[in-house]
Amino acid sequence: QVQLVESGGGWVQAGDSLSLSCAASGRFFGNNAMGWFRQGPGEERESVATISWHAKSTYYADFVKGRFTISRDNAKNTVYLQMNSLKPEDTAVYYCAAATRFGNPTSRTIDYDYWGQGTQVTVSS
């Protein structure tokens, strides 16, 4: 069993930065690929960034490349998402997820077994 709790969302203006954190409990954290996803109003959930269990491999959606950075600290059971140069279109609920069957990054939502409750990120123009 893995429990995930996100924090760090909020309201910012375009061009600002935010840092999200996801604290995980459960003994499988260090073996899992982890991911950040987002879901805007009326939209499907989409992959933002994912990271391998050893943090040596990452995947980024094209719309965040060069602006967002995913990282993890297995000693702290925490995964992070640093978001810079935020745009209004980044407005969404951001979810942290764990893929217990995968050690390498995967962008498919169906590969993720556990999800956090989500944290709202709102970017105004």
C-alpha positions as CSV (number, residue, x, y, z in Angstrom):
1,Q,0.0,0.0,0.0
2,V,1.3,3.5,-0.9
3,Q,-0.2,6.7,0.3
4,L,0.6,10.0,-1.4
5,V,0.0,13.5,-0.2
6,E,0.7,16.5,-2.4
7,S,1.5,20.0,-1.2
8,G,2.7,23.3,-2.6
9,G,-0.1,24.3,-4.9
10,G,-1.5,27.8,-5.0
11,W,-2.3,30.9,-7.0
12,V,0.5,32.7,-8.9
13,Q,0.8,35.1,-11.8
14,A,2.2,34.2,-15.2
15,G,6.0,33.9,-15.1
16,D,6.1,33.0,-11.5
17,S,7.4,29.7,-10.0
18,L,5.9,27.1,-7.7
19,S,7.3,24.0,-6.2
20,L,5.2,20.9,-5.5
21,S,6.0,18.1,-3.1
22,C,4.6,14.7,-2.8
23,A,5.2,12.8,0.4
24,A,4.8,9.0,0.1
25,S,4.3,6.4,2.7
26,G,4.8,2.7,2.1
27,R,7.7,0.5,1.8
28,F,7.7,0.3,-2.0
29,F,8.5,4.0,-2.7
30,G,12.1,3.5,-3.5
31,N,11.4,0.9,-6.2
32,N,8.7,2.8,-8.0
33,A,8.6,5.1,-10.9
34,M,6.8,8.3,-9.8
35,G,4.9,10.8,-11.8
36,W,3.2,14.1,-11.8
37,F,0.0,14.5,-13.8
38,R,-2.5,17.3,-14.2
39,Q,-6.1,17.7,-15.0
40,G,-7.6,21.0,-16.1
41,P,-11.4,21.8,-16.1
42,G,-13.2,19.7,-18.6
43,E,-10.0,18.0,-19.7
44,E,-8.6,14.5,-19.4
45,R,-5.7,13.8,-16.9
46,E,-2.4,14.1,-18.7
47,S,1.2,13.3,-17.8
48,V,3.5,16.2,-16.9
49,A,6.7,14.6,-15.8
50,T,7.8,11.1,-14.6
51,I,11.0,9.8,-13.0
52,S,12.6,6.4,-12.6
53,W,13.1,4.8,-9.2
54,H,16.8,5.7,-9.2
55,A,16.2,9.2,-10.6
56,K,18.5,8.7,-13.5
57,S,15.7,8.7,-16.1
58,T,13.0,11.3,-16.6
59,Y,10.2,12.0,-19.0
60,Y,8.7,15.4,-19.7
61,A,5.7,16.4,-21.7
62,D,6.6,18.7,-24.5
63,F,4.5,21.5,-23.0
64,V,6.7,21.7,-19.9
65,K,10.1,20.9,-21.2
66,G,12.6,23.5,-20.1
67,R,10.2,24.9,-17.5
68,F,9.5,22.1,-15.1
69,T,11.9,19.8,-13.3
70,I,11.0,16.5,-11.5
71,S,13.2,15.1,-8.8
72,R,13.0,12.7,-5.9
73,D,14.6,12.0,-2.6
74,N,14.2,8.3,-1.8
75,A,15.6,8.8,1.7
76,K,12.7,11.2,2.4
77,N,10.1,9.3,0.4
78,T,9.4,12.5,-1.5
79,V,9.1,13.5,-5.1
80,Y,9.2,17.1,-6.2
81,L,8.0,19.2,-9.2
82,Q,9.7,22.6,-9.7
83,M,7.6,24.7,-12.0
84,N,9.1,27.8,-13.5
85,S,7.8,30.3,-16.0
86,L,4.3,29.3,-15.3
87,K,1.6,30.1,-17.9
88,P,-2.2,30.4,-17.5
89,E,-2.6,27.2,-19.5
90,D,-0.7,25.4,-16.6
91,T,-3.8,26.0,-14.4
92,A,-5.0,22.5,-13.3
93,V,-5.2,20.1,-10.4
94,Y,-1.8,18.4,-10.1
95,Y,-1.6,14.8,-9.0
96,C,1.3,12.7,-7.8
97,A,1.2,9.1,-8.7
98,A,3.2,5.9,-8.0
99,A,3.7,3.1,-10.5
100,T,4.4,0.0,-8.4
101,R,4.9,-2.3,-11.4
102,F,7.4,0.0,-13.1
103,G,10.8,1.2,-12.2
104,N,11.4,3.3,-15.4
105,P,9.5,6.4,-16.3
106,T,6.1,5.8,-17.9
107,S,3.7,8.5,-19.0
108,R,0.6,6.3,-19.2
109,T,-2.0,6.9,-16.5
110,I,-3.0,3.2,-16.6
111,D,0.5,2.3,-15.4
112,Y,0.0,4.1,-12.1
113,D,-1.6,2.3,-9.1
114,Y,-1.7,5.0,-6.4
115,W,-2.7,8.6,-6.7
116,G,-2.7,11.6,-4.3
117,Q,-5.7,13.8,-3.7
118,G,-4.3,16.5,-5.9
119,T,-3.3,20.1,-5.4
120,Q,-4.7,23.1,-7.3
121,V,-2.4,25.3,-9.3
122,T,-3.9,28.5,-10.7
123,V,-1.9,30.8,-12.9
124,S,-3.4,34.2,-13.8
125,S,-2.4,36.3,-16.8
